[in-house]
Amino acid sequence: MATEIRVPTLGESVSEATIGKWFKKVGDAIAVDEPLVELETDKVTVEVPAPSAGTLVEITAKEGETVGIDALLGTIGEGAGAAPSPKQDVAVAQASAPTAASTTKEAAAQQAKIAGESPIEPRTMPPAPSAAKLLAEKNLSADQVSGSGKRGQVLKGDVLDAIARGAPSQPAEAPAVARAPSAAEDEVREERVRMTRLRQTIARRLKDAQSTAAMLTTFNEVDMKPVMDLRAKYKDLFEKKHGVKLGFMGFFTKAVTHALKEIPAVNAEIDGTDIIYKNYAHIGVAVGTDKGLVVPVVRDADSMSISEIEKEIGRLGIAARDGKLSVADMQGGTFTISNGGVYGSLMSTPILNAPQSGILGMHKIQERPVVVGGQIVVRPMMYLALSYDHRIVDGKEAVTFLVRVKETLEDPERLVLDL
C-alpha cells in the first residue's frame, strides 16, 4: 500500500513553501522518520520526515517548486523493490523525448504566428488564496505588493510585510535593474546560484526596513569589567547548579528588558497611524547560520531569570545550527540583540528587524585606556550601538535607553535589586 508524503502545517501565517532539496531519489530505500525533503519558508527551513518505511516510488514536487500546505510531495511504496507509479513512468517517458515536446511547442508558436496571435508566455501567478483574502480585507490591490513567490506570486507574508511598512497605499517597488553582462573571460569564472527562499526574504525585509523606517543609530561604550568579574567569580557554581554556561547574553538581555520598561517606545511598533505598545518583552537573538541570518525569539524574557535566559538561548542556538528552528521559535519578537562581537566586529550600525523599532548591536570586547577617577587605566571596553525608528522613538529616549543598558552592565547588582 502506497503512503503519501505531504506538506505539514508550517505555523501561523505560513501558507506556502519552496522545495529546497530532496535527500532521496526515486528507487531509494527509506526508513521511517528519515529526512526526505527540505522545505524553505519565509522564516525557517523545515525537514519533512518519512511517514513510513519503504521505497520512494514518486517525487511529485520538484526542487524549486512552490507548494501549499498539505500538497502532495511524493509517494512511498512498500518494500525495497517497489515499482515506480504510472505517473512516474509517464514522467520518465516525457523526459526521454524532449525533441518531440520541443517540436510540439515550436509548432504551436508557429501556428499562433500565422494566425496573427502572440505565442503564450508565462504570466504572473495570481495571489495565493490566503493573500487574496487579506488583500480584500485591507482593501489593497495585488499591484501594490511585491510578490516573492514563484513567478512573482503574492503570498500572505508579502501582504503582511506591506501592511507592516505602514504605507499600504504605496505601489510596489520597481524591479531591480538587470545586471550588465560579464566579459567572456570573466563569465566562465563566475558561478550563478539561486537565492534560497530564506535569503530572498532576508534581503527584502532588510531593504524594506531601510526604505520605510526613519532609521538612526546612537552609540555608547560600556566597561565590561564588572560583568566579567562577576562571571569569573560565579561561572563554575552557575554551571554546576543550572547545567548551562554563564555567558554575556543573559546579562545583556536582562539589561535590555529593564531599559524597555523605562522607555516603552523602543519596544513598540507602528501599525498604519497607530502605535502598538508591548507590555511584554520577546527578545530576538540574531544568529548567523550557513543559510543566512535567523532571529529566534526568547519569549517573555522580562519575566525570566538569567539562568532561564541562558538555557533558552542555548536551545535556540543549537536548533538554529542544526536547522531545527520551528516557526513558533521565530515569531513575535519585540526587540532584537545582535552580537557582531563574536566575529570580531568593533563597531557597526545594525538594521532594524521590521516592524520592530529598536535593535541593539554588541561588539568586540577590547582593552583600551580610559579615565577612571582622574586616572588613566586599562579596561575591557565594548561599543554599543542602538538603531531605532525615529518616527516613534525620540533621540532623548534612544540615548536614555542606551545609557540605562550601560549603567546596568557596569553595576550588575542592579539586576538583582531590580533597579
C-alpha positions in Angstrom: 0.0 0.0 0.0 1.4 3.4 -1.0 1.9 6.2 1.5 1.6 9.8 0.5 4.2 12.4 1.5 2.5 15.8 2.1 3.5 19.3 3.2 3.0 19.6 7.0 1.5 22.5 8.8 4.2 25.1 8.9 2.9 27.5 11.5 0.7 30.6 11.8 0.7 32.9 8.7 2.8 30.4 6.7 0.8 29.0 3.8 3.4 28.1 1.3 6.9 26.7 1.0 9.6 26.1 -1.7 11.1 22.7 -2.3 14.7 23.2 -1.3 16.3 19.8 -1.7 15.4 16.2 -1.9 17.6 13.9 0.2 16.4 10.8 -1.6 15.8 9.9 -5.3 13.2 7.6 -6.8 14.0 3.9 -6.0 15.9 4.6 -2.8 15.0 2.6 0.4 13.6 4.8 3.2 13.4 4.3 7.0 10.5 5.7 9.0 11.2 9.3 10.2 14.2 9.6 8.0 14.5 13.1 6.5 13.2 13.1 2.9 12.9 16.6 1.7 13.8 20.1 2.8 11.2 22.9 2.6 12.1 26.6 2.7 9.6 29.1 4.0 9.9 32.9 4.6 11.1 32.2 8.2 12.7 28.8 8.6 13.9 25.7 6.8 11.9 22.5 7.7 12.8 18.9 7.0 9.9 16.5 6.2 10.4 13.1 7.7 9.3 9.8 6.1 5.8 8.9 7.4 6.6 5.2 6.8 9.4 2.8 5.7 9.6 1.6 2.2 10.9 2.8 -1.2 10.5 6.2 -2.7 8.5 5.5 -5.9 7.4 9.0 -6.9 8.6 12.6 -6.5 5.6 14.9 -7.3 7.1 18.3 -6.3 10.5 19.1 -7.8 13.2 21.2 -6.3 12.4 24.9 -6.7 8.7 24.5 -6.9 6.3 26.4 -4.6 3.8 24.2 -2.7 0.9 24.8 -0.4 0.0 23.3 3.0 -1.0 19.6 2.6 0.3 19.5 -1.0 1.5 16.1 -2.3 5.3 15.9 -2.4 5.7 12.2 -3.3 4.8 8.6 -2.6 6.4 5.8 -0.7 5.8 2.2 -1.7 6.2 -0.9 0.3 9.4 -2.9 0.4 12.8 -2.2 -1.0 11.8 -3.1 -4.6 8.5 -1.3 -5.1 7.9 -0.3 -8.7 7.6 3.3 -9.8 4.0 4.6 -10.1 2.3 5.1 -13.5 2.8 8.8 -13.2 6.5 8.3 -12.7 6.5 6.1 -15.9 4.9 9.0 -17.8 7.4 11.5 -16.4 10.3 9.2 -17.4 8.8 8.8 -20.9 8.4 12.6 -21.3 12.0 13.2 -20.1 13.3 10.7 -22.7 11.6 12.5 -25.5 12.5 16.2 -25.2 12.7 16.6 -29.0 9.0 15.8 -29.5 7.9 18.1 -26.8 10.1 20.9 -28.2 8.8 20.3 -31.7 5.2 20.5 -30.5 5.8 23.8 -28.7 7.5 25.3 -31.7 4.7 24.2 -34.0 2.1 25.8 -31.7 4.1 29.0 -31.6 4.4 29.0 -35.5 0.7 28.4 -35.8 -0.1 31.2 -33.5 2.2 33.5 -35.5 0.4 32.5 -38.8 -3.0 33.3 -37.1 -1.7 36.7 -36.0 -1.6 35.8 -32.3 1.2 36.0 -29.8 2.7 32.8 -28.5 1.6 32.0 -25.0 4.1 33.4 -22.4 4.2 32.6 -18.7 2.1 35.0 -16.8 2.5 36.3 -13.2 0.6 33.9 -11.0 -2.5 35.2 -9.2 -2.1 35.9 -5.4 -2.2 32.9 -3.1 -5.7 32.3 -1.6 -4.7 33.5 1.8 -3.0 36.5 0.3 -6.1 37.3 -1.8 -8.3 37.2 1.2 -6.0 39.5 3.2 -5.8 41.9 0.2 -9.6 42.1 0.1 -9.8 42.7 3.9 -7.3 45.5 3.7 -8.8 47.0 0.5 -5.5 46.5 -1.3 -4.6 45.6 -4.8 -2.0 42.9 -5.7 -0.3 45.5 -7.8 0.6 47.3 -4.6 2.5 44.4 -3.2 5.9 42.9 -4.3 5.4 39.1 -4.7 8.1 36.8 -3.5 6.6 33.5 -4.7 7.1 31.6 -7.9 6.7 33.9 -11.0 6.1 36.9 -8.7 3.1 35.3 -6.9 2.0 37.4 -4.0 2.0 35.4 -0.7 0.3 36.2 2.6 3.7 37.1 4.1 4.2 39.7 1.3 0.9 41.4 2.2 1.7 41.4 5.9 5.1 42.9 5.1 3.5 45.7 3.0 1.0 46.4 5.8 3.8 46.5 8.4 5.6 49.1 6.4 2.8 51.5 7.3 2.2 52.6 3.7 -0.3 50.2 2.2 -1.4 52.7 -0.5 2.1 52.9 -1.9 2.8 50.9 -5.1 5.2 48.0 -5.1 8.9 48.9 -5.8 10.1 48.7 -9.3 12.0 45.5 -10.1 15.8 45.7 -9.8 17.7 46.7 -13.0 19.2 43.7 -14.7 23.0 43.5 -14.3 25.2 44.2 -17.2 26.6 41.0 -18.9 30.1 40.0 -17.8 33.0 39.9 -20.1 33.5 36.5 -21.8 36.8 35.8 -19.9 35.1 36.6 -16.6 31.8 34.8 -17.2 33.5 31.4 -17.3 34.9 32.0 -13.9 31.6 33.0 -12.3 29.1 30.8 -10.5 25.4 31.6 -10.5 23.5 30.2 -7.6 19.7 30.7 -7.0 19.0 32.6 -3.7 17.2 30.4 -1.2 13.7 31.4 -0.1 15.2 32.5 3.3 17.9 34.6 1.7 15.3 36.3 -0.6 13.2 37.1 2.5 16.2 38.5 4.4 17.2 40.7 1.5 13.6 42.0 1.0 13.0 42.7 4.7 16.3 44.5 5.3 15.7 46.7 2.3 12.2 47.4 3.3 13.4 48.4 6.8 15.8 50.9 5.3 13.2 52.2 2.9 10.4 52.6 5.4 11.8 53.4 8.9 13.4 56.7 9.8 16.4 54.7 11.0 19.0 56.3 13.2 21.8 54.9 15.3 23.2 56.1 18.6 26.4 54.8 20.2 27.9 54.4 23.7 30.5 52.3 25.3 30.4 50.1 28.4 33.1 49.0 30.8 32.7 45.2 30.9 35.0 44.6 33.9 32.1 44.4 36.5 30.3 41.8 34.4 33.5 39.9 33.6 34.5 39.8 37.3 31.1 38.6 38.3 31.0 36.0 35.6 34.5 34.7 36.5 33.6 34.5 40.2 30.4 32.5 39.8 30.6 30.7 36.4 31.6 27.3 37.8 28.9 27.4 40.5 26.4 28.7 38.0 27.1 25.9 35.5 27.0 23.3 38.3 23.6 24.4 39.6 21.8 25.3 36.3 23.6 23.0 33.8 24.3 25.8 31.4 27.3 28.1 31.0 27.1 31.7 32.2 27.7 33.9 29.1 27.2 37.6 28.4 23.9 37.3 26.6 22.0 36.7 29.8 23.3 39.9 31.3 22.6 41.9 28.1 19.1 40.5 27.7 18.2 41.4 31.3 19.7 44.8 31.0 17.6 45.4 27.8 14.4 44.3 29.4 15.0 46.7 32.3 15.6 49.6 29.9 12.5 48.7 27.8 10.3 49.1 30.9 11.5 52.6 31.3 11.5 53.5 27.6 8.5 51.6 26.2 8.6 53.3 22.8 11.7 51.3 21.9 9.6 48.2 22.4 6.7 49.4 20.3 5.8 49.2 16.6 3.8 51.3 14.1 0.6 49.9 12.6 -0.6 52.4 10.0 -1.4 55.5 12.0 -1.4 53.7 15.3 1.5 52.9 17.8 1.2 49.5 19.5 3.0 49.4 22.9 4.0 45.9 24.0 3.7 45.2 27.7 6.0 42.2 27.4 9.5 41.7 26.0 10.1 39.0 23.4 13.8 39.4 22.7 15.1 38.3 19.3 18.6 37.0 19.3 20.3 37.3 15.9 22.1 34.1 15.0 24.3 33.5 11.9 24.0 30.2 10.1 25.3 28.7 6.9 22.0 29.5 5.3 21.8 33.1 6.5 20.8 35.2 9.5 17.9 34.0 11.6 16.4 35.7 14.6 14.9 33.2 17.1 12.9 34.7 20.0 13.3 34.4 23.7 9.7 34.9 24.8 8.8 36.8 27.9 12.4 37.5 28.7 11.4 40.2 31.1 9.9 37.6 33.5 12.9 35.2 33.2 16.0 34.8 35.3 19.5 34.9 33.8 19.7 31.2 34.1 16.4 30.7 32.2 17.5 33.1 29.5 20.9 31.3 29.1 19.1 27.9 28.8 16.6 29.2 26.2 19.4 30.9 24.2 21.4 27.7 24.2 18.4 25.7 23.0 17.7 28.2 20.2 21.3 28.3 19.2 21.6 24.6 18.8 18.3 24.5 16.9 19.5 27.2 14.5 22.8 25.5 13.9 21.0 22.1 13.1 18.3 23.7 11.0 15.6 22.6 13.6 14.1 26.0 14.4 10.3 26.0 14.3 8.1 28.8 13.0 7.0 29.4 16.6 10.7 30.0 17.6 10.9 32.8 15.1 7.7 34.8 15.6 6.6 37.7 17.8 9.9 39.4 18.6 9.6 43.0 20.0 13.3 43.9 20.2 16.4 42.3 18.8 20.0 41.9 20.1 22.8 41.3 17.5 26.2 40.2 18.7 28.7 41.0 16.0 31.5 40.9 18.5 31.7 37.1 18.2 33.0 37.7 14.7 35.4 40.4 15.7 33.3 43.5 14.8 34.4 46.6 16.7 31.5 48.8 15.7 28.5 48.6 13.3 25.1 50.1 12.7 22.6 47.2 12.8 19.5 47.3 10.6 16.1 47.2 12.2 14.2 43.9 12.2 10.9 45.3 11.0 8.3 46.0 12.3 10.4 46.4 15.5 11.6 49.8 16.5 14.9 49.0 18.1 17.9 46.7 17.8 21.0 46.6 20.0 24.4 45.8 18.5 27.0 44.3 20.7 30.6 44.3 19.7 34.1 43.0 20.4 35.5 43.5 24.0 38.8 45.3 23.6 41.2 46.6 26.2 41.5 50.4 25.9 42.9 53.2 28.1 40.1 55.1 29.8 39.9 57.7 32.5 38.5 56.4 35.9 38.6 58.7 38.9 41.0 61.0 37.2 43.5 58.2 36.4 44.2 56.5 33.1 43.6 52.8 33.4 43.1 49.9 31.1 39.6 48.5 30.9 37.8 45.8 28.7 35.5 48.1 26.8 32.7 47.3 24.4 31.0 49.7 21.9 27.2 49.5 21.9 25.0 50.6 19.0 21.3 51.2 19.2 19.5 51.6 15.9 15.9 52.9 16.3 12.9 54.1 14.3 13.0 57.9 14.7 9.3 58.0 13.7 8.2 56.9 17.2 11.4 57.0 19.3 12.8 60.4 20.0 16.6 61.0 20.3 16.3 61.6 24.1 14.5 58.3 24.5 17.1 56.4 22.5 20.0 57.9 24.3 18.4 57.3 27.7 17.7 53.7 26.8 21.3 53.0 25.8 22.6 54.8 29.0 20.3 52.6 31.1 21.8 49.5 29.5 25.3 50.8 30.1 24.6 51.6 33.7 23.1 48.2 34.4 26.1 46.3 32.9 28.6 48.5 34.7 26.7 47.8 38.0 25.2 44.3 37.6 23.9 44.3 41.1 21.0 46.4 39.7 19.8 43.2 38.1 19.4 41.6 41.5 17.8 44.6 43.1 15.6 45.4 40.1 16.9 49.0 39.9 
